[in-house]
């Protein structure tokens, strides 16, 4: 049985962001703050019978996109957009900076999106997993300066009702 009872933590995870190019640009994000989170929501319609819940019923509502957030430390905001020899930076990838060469995973005319892959390696080597968020679009990006580090906080949605979760070999 491929089950592990060892709790995962931020040392076991890695977040990769990929664009939609034929050979995708990939950026590995160090989640130093360890706060990647996502929310899957289900909408329910409550149909009451003359105001009464007990005589009424529920129905499925519209599908909702997965919400996700993460925070990461940054050293610089632009790299490749400034000089093609510089490495791609998180800010310029998330904002599709001109000159950075980041390509949307969505079709032309749609909102710009990226693919996020969160890989969690099982320390016991039994049940590692990959959580894939497709067509992720940015709702907000908050940049803050701090005593210890400057942070980028991403808030967005994946245009799907749930991420794709798959087992990977360690």
Secondary structure per residue as TSV (DSSP state, phi and psi in degrees):
chain	resnum	aa	ss	phi	psi
A	1	X	-	360.0	129.0
A	2	X	-	-90.5	70.0
A	3	X	-	-128.3	138.0
A	4	X	-	-124.6	137.2
A	5	X	-	-98.8	9.2
A	6	X	-	-85.8	121.7
A	7	X	-	-67.3	135.4
A	8	X	-	-84.7	154.9
A	9	X	-	-142.0	-172.0
A	10	X	G	-63.7	-21.0
A	11	X	G	-71.9	-17.7
A	12	X	G	-95.6	-7.8
A	13	X	E	-112.3	156.9
A	14	X	E	-147.3	133.9
A	15	X	E	-109.8	124.0
A	16	X	E	-114.1	136.2
A	17	X	E	-111.8	130.3
A	18	X	E	-124.6	143.1
A	19	X	-	-95.0	-172.7
A	20	X	S	-100.4	16.6
A	21	X	S	-67.3	159.8
A	22	X	S	-56.8	-43.4
A	23	X	S	-108.7	94.3
A	24	X	-	-58.7	137.3
A	25	X	-	-72.2	133.5
A	26	X	E	-125.0	134.8
A	27	X	E	-126.9	124.0
A	28	X	E	-92.3	124.6
A	29	X	E	-99.3	127.4
A	30	X	-	-85.2	111.6
A	31	X	-	-87.6	69.0
A	32	X	T	-60.3	-29.9
A	33	X	T	-84.9	-15.2
A	34	X	-	63.1	40.6
A	35	X	-	-126.6	33.5
A	36	X	-	-66.7	129.9
A	37	X	E	-146.1	152.9
A	38	X	E	-141.3	156.1
A	39	X	E	-130.2	126.0
A	40	X	-	-102.0	125.6
A	41	X	-	-117.0	146.9
A	42	X	E	-122.2	126.4
A	43	X	E	-90.9	133.0
A	44	X	E	-123.3	135.6
A	45	X	E	-99.4	124.0
A	46	X	E	-93.4	117.8
A	47	X	E	-104.4	110.1
A	48	X	E	-94.9	148.8
A	49	X	E	-99.0	100.6
A	50	X	T	53.9	43.4
A	51	X	T	86.6	-5.7
A	52	X	E	-95.1	125.9
A	53	X	E	-72.8	-42.4
A	54	X	E	-63.4	-27.6
A	55	X	E	-95.0	-3.5
A	56	X	E	-95.7	-161.1
A	57	X	E	-155.6	173.6
A	58	X	E	-117.6	154.2
A	59	X	E	-137.2	155.9
A	60	X	E	-66.8	140.2
A	61	X	E	-99.9	-164.2
A	62	X	E	-67.0	150.6
A	63	X	E	-67.7	151.4
A	64	X	-	-128.0	144.9
A	65	X	-	-70.0	153.0
A	66	X	E	-73.7	129.2
A	67	X	E	-91.3	141.4
A	68	X	E	-144.8	152.5
A	69	X	E	-141.7	152.1
A	70	X	E	-156.2	159.9
A	71	X	E	-129.1	138.4
A	72	X	E	-141.6	153.6
A	73	X	E	-81.5	151.6
A	74	X	E	-135.2	151.5
A	75	X	S	-107.3	-34.2
A	76	X	-	-149.2	159.5
A	77	X	S	-94.4	-42.4
A	78	X	-	-120.1	145.5
A	79	X	S	-138.5	-81.4
A	80	X	T	-59.4	-34.6
A	81	X	T	-65.6	-25.8
A	82	X	T	-87.4	-41.4
A	83	X	-	-148.2	124.4
A	84	X	T	-58.8	-20.2
A	85	X	T	-82.4	-14.0
A	86	X	S	-80.0	153.8
A	87	X	-	-71.9	152.5
A	88	X	-	-65.8	136.0
A	89	X	-	-107.7	155.6
A	90	X	H	-57.5	-48.6
A	91	X	H	-58.1	-47.8
A	92	X	H	-69.0	-28.1
A	93	X	H	-72.4	-45.7
A	94	X	H	-68.0	-24.9
A	95	X	T	-105.1	3.4
A	96	X	T	52.2	49.1
A	97	X	-	-56.4	136.8
A	98	X	T	-59.5	132.5
A	99	X	T	92.8	-11.8
A	100	X	S	-84.2	-17.0
A	101	X	-	75.1	21.0
A	102	X	-	-81.1	130.0
A	103	X	-	-111.2	132.9
A	104	X	-	-66.5	149.2
A	105	X	S	-85.0	-8.8
A	106	X	S	-92.5	164.0
A	107	X	-	-69.6	159.6
A	108	X	T	-57.3	139.0
A	109	X	T	91.5	-14.4
A	110	X	S	-92.5	169.1
A	111	X	-	-57.9	143.0
A	112	X	-	-70.0	132.9
A	113	X	-	-136.7	162.5
A	114	X	E	-133.2	168.3
A	115	X	E	-106.2	132.1
A	116	X	E	-113.6	129.3
A	117	X	E	-119.9	119.3
A	118	X	E	-107.3	113.6
A	119	X	E	-104.1	129.6
A	120	X	E	-119.2	114.2
A	121	X	-	-89.9	127.3
A	122	X	-	-73.4	120.0
A	123	X	T	-58.0	-26.1
A	124	X	T	-83.5	-7.4
A	125	X	S	73.5	22.3
A	126	X	S	-108.2	-45.0
A	127	X	-	-134.4	61.4
A	128	X	E	-76.1	150.1
A	129	X	E	-138.9	155.6
A	130	X	E	-123.0	128.6
A	131	X	E	-110.2	117.4
A	132	X	E	-111.9	127.2
A	133	X	E	-109.3	117.3
A	134	X	E	-96.6	152.2
A	135	X	E	48.8	56.2
A	136	X	E	-84.2	125.2
A	137	X	E	-116.5	151.5
A	138	X	E	-85.5	131.6
A	139	X	E	-100.2	-40.0
A	140	X	E	-153.1	155.2
A	141	X	E	-137.8	117.8
A	142	X	E	-113.0	124.4
A	143	X	E	-109.7	133.3
A	144	X	E	-137.2	149.8
A	145	X	-	-102.3	138.3
A	146	X	-	-138.4	169.2
A	147	X	S	-63.0	-43.9
A	148	X	S	-87.4	-37.5
A	149	X	-	-163.4	157.2
A	150	X	E	-89.8	142.8
A	151	X	E	-124.6	148.2
A	152	X	E	-115.0	124.6
A	153	X	E	-112.1	117.9
A	154	X	E	-100.5	134.6
A	155	X	E	-130.0	128.8
A	156	X	E	-160.0	-170.1
A	157	X	E	-136.9	148.6
A	158	X	E	-100.8	130.2
A	159	X	S	-78.6	66.2
A	160	X	S	-161.2	159.6
A	161	X	S	-83.6	-18.3
A	162	X	S	-158.2	149.8
A	163	X	-	-70.0	161.5
A	164	X	E	-90.1	122.8
A	165	X	E	-113.9	125.2
A	166	X	E	-133.0	150.7
A	167	X	E	-83.5	136.2
A	168	X	E	-123.0	155.0
A	169	X	-	-84.1	137.6
A	170	X	-	-76.0	360.0
